[in-house]
Amino acid sequence: MKRRTASFLIAAALSAVSLPPALAAGEGPGPYDEQADARADINNAVARASREGKQVLVVYGANWCKDCLALSKGFGQGHLATEVDRRFVTVKINVGRFDKNVDVANQMGVTLKKGIPTVAVLGGDGQVLGTTKGGELADARNMGEDAVLHVLGSMGKS
């Protein structure tokens, strides 16, 4: 009985977080394309970053993850968006329920076990320059722009 009560309370707490109506209803693609070819998207981002003199920010997440959605929203507005766009070509990789693109994450040395979203920074040549390893962004919806920038600033210095 305790297990059912705890599950119900967790579900109730999660449902209290507001999502865009289409995502709340399970509709719409969301920021993490569930049909995308992760390797092709990363290769395209590396080619673009090389041309533009930027690094690649590979963000691993999922459309069901409220912290992933919050980070994605943050990357699209305000000071955080300006700084990320100035420095990176961003590519979002869907991990599903930790059953998609796990091999791609592992190949980059990205740890999914500590929570998502998690990121890797690649150079314009495709080499991994840094990754989050300890769930640094797994509480993205409670982090401010400065905290996210601090995490990103500590990775991939060139």
Secondary structure as UniProt FT lines:
FT   HELIX           2..15
FT   HELIX           21..24
FT   TURN            25..26
FT   TURN            34..35
FT   HELIX           38..52
FT   STRAND          55..61
FT   TURN            63..64
FT   HELIX           66..75
FT   HELIX           78..87
FT   STRAND          88..94
FT   TURN            96..99
FT   HELIX           102..108
FT   TURN            113..114
FT   STRAND          118..122
FT   TURN            124..125
FT   STRAND          128..131
FT   TURN            136..139
FT   HELIX           140..142
FT   HELIX           145..153
//
